[in-house]
Amino acid sequence: MGRAAEMTGTTPGFLRALGEHRLITPLRSDGGHRRYSRYQLRLAMRARDLVNQGTAIEAACRIVILEDQLEEALRINEQLRRAGTGQEPTADT
């Protein structure tokens, strides 16, 4: 957890708070240590940026969740659009 906090420019307490607000749920190692994915670290950094701009942590977590859902919906929409026109999906979809 300390390494993840260092990588994201946050504190272990901030990462725990993100977990409490259900933004990220790290896996646990056999020894009980939290393991964060690159994706989770990216979400944590986005939440950190919002909090640093004055957004409450609860609101920052909700914003990040909604942004992530929108990104996924746009990706799916693009895939469906391409499938409807017979275009091949690109490497980034």
Order of alpha helices (4+ residues) and beta strands (2+ residues): alpha-alpha-beta-beta-alpha-alpha
